[in-house]
Amino acid sequence: MALPELETRLRNGLQARAAQAPPAPRDLAARVRQRARQQRRARLAVAGAGLAAALVLVGVPVIGSNLATSGSGEVARPSERPPLAPRPTLYDVPTRGSLAGDDEWLADVAARSWLPDDAATLPPGVELPDPPVADRRVAFAGDTPGGRVALVLGRLADSRLVQAWFTGPAGAEPGEMSLAGTSDAPRFEPTALWDAVGDEALLVVVGLPGDEVEVLTGRTVSADGTTEPETTSVAMTDGAGALLVDLPAAWPGTTGVSVRRAGQTQPLFPRTQTTDELDARTEQPVGLADPRGLATSVDAAQLQWAARSLLAVYGRPAEALHPTILAAGPVAGGSGSSAVLLGVTFPSGATATLLLGYRLGDGPDGATTSSLTHDDPAPAGTALLDRVVTVVAAGAAAVSGPAAGRSAEVLRADGSVLTTIPLVAGGGVGSLADPGPDLDAASVRIRDGSGSVLAEAPATVVSE
């Protein structure tokens, strides 16, 4: 495997792992979103050089193992192989976009300050990137379906490559372009911006000429539970393009944007930045059905994060999936943890669930640990609130079943009772302090108030 390809696969693998279950702070909406811009700048200020590195190939003379060849006594000459041309970086490629030929506009936008208006409010010691104008180059500038966008790249004294995105209305002059954000820039991989445009999301991707971009815009679930991805291509010109997508607020941050490049067997994933306008969308609460009155038993921010995460899996707004709280509450047994089981119903009638387990940190600055698990959709035929759903993970179990259910027995493979969980109108959470063996074959038995069995079904067990 060539080194550039190995480097790419390692990067993509790390990105995929990092995207699986990021921890959420306790005051997600009030603190993190309000300081999103400062966090991005702080990360930039302390970041070292990126993972990408230029690979310099040096020709080395090849010396023969014998000084004499065919009796000539001549030393073998250095290899005549021509040196490989260096790969172009984003900084090296000429400007792309509809304004690529407007030298005056490009010079003016390149000269705009990279420092935000509220730079004075940043913590002491944080330095924001503001490379000399002479070391800046405009990688992209033009009108997109969502307005005018410019990407300016710059080199710092320590050789780091950094970038600044600017946005404005269609036809905006350089002085009307607003700073959307700064960050470290990739050298060879594509970079992308998500912005809010009305009720839609604008995606701008800038890579290398020849790059092909595909966007996962959602997933369709049929009545039999089969899930099919919905993708669309971004029209690219010389390695840059834009797309306006009708997506829910939670979706762009996790949308799969993949780039195919000649000579690469694996897709590339752009370094993505979102604007404050798009981030602000996630502060809008997701409407949740709460037929069992469980919402107040768990942290509101964690409940909203679980809802957005479930919507993001399928790329559909809440109005289309009707997210519902199936079970929620503290996990018994003194663990200090809580669990939330949410469900959605697709237009086809199929249903799916997601389990969030979390533990809040101590104090206002305490770290929250959490995990997310979502199952494969179940076929249509049984209403969401009537489905028997049991998810076992991280020493806890969440159960949802018929509304008449008052208790749920979690059973081992041999039929013995592992634990009994009280249910509220069919939903509840409980602790599995000592699950023991045979947990992979666990099942659940739901009883009504009289002790009669209402339903039995296998449990979904998530291995730690």
Number of C-alpha atoms within 10 A of each C-alpha: 6 7 9 15 14 13 15 21 17 13 15 17 12 11 13 11 10 10 11 12 13 12 13 19 20 25 17 16 21 11 11 15 18 15 13 16 20 18 14 15 21 18 14 19 16 11 12 11 14 13 11 15 12 12 10 10 10 8 13 8 11 11 12 13 9 11 13 12 12 8 7 8 10 12 14 15 10 12 11 8 7 7 9 10 8 10 12 12 15 25 22 13 17 14 23 24 23 14 18 16 12 10 9 11 15 21 15 12 21 26 16 18 16 21 16 14 9 9 13 9 8 16 10 7 8 15 15 19 22 18 19 14 14 10 12 21 24 23 25 27 26 20 19 19 14 23 15 23 25 29 27 25 25 25 21 14 9 8 9 16 22 23 25 24 24 24 24 20 15 14 11 15 13 21 11 14 18 18 19 23 21 25 23 23 26 24 22 19 19 24 22 21 23 23 22 22 16 11 11 16 20 23 25 23 27 26 29 23 17 14 21 21 27 16 18 18 21 22 17 17 23 19 18 15 19 14 14 12 12 13 14 14 17 20 14 19 17 16 22 27 24 25 20 18 19 17 19 20 25 26 24 26 15 15 17 16 24 19 22 16 19 9 7 15 11 15 17 20 21 21 17 19 19 21 19 18 14 21 20 15 15 18 17 11 15 21 13 19 16 15 13 19 14 17 19 11 15 17 20 16 18 26 24 20 19 23 27 22 21 27 24 22 16 22 27 22 19 18 10 12 20 17 25 22 25 32 29 31 21 23 24 16 12 9 13 12 21 24 30 29 31 25 27 26 21 21 15 14 20 22 28 22 24 22 26 23 25 25 20 20 14 10 8 10 10 11 15 16 17 19 18 20 19 18 15 12 21 21 17 18 12 13 12 23 21 14 18 22 26 28 25 26 22 16 17 22 25 30 29 30 30 20 16 17 26 22 24 31 19 30 22 20 16 9 13 11 16 19 18 18 21 18 25 20 21 26 31 30 28 26 24 20 15 9 16 9 10 11 19 15 15 25 24 26 23 28 23 19 10 8 11 10 14 16 17 18 16 18 23 20 17 15 9 6
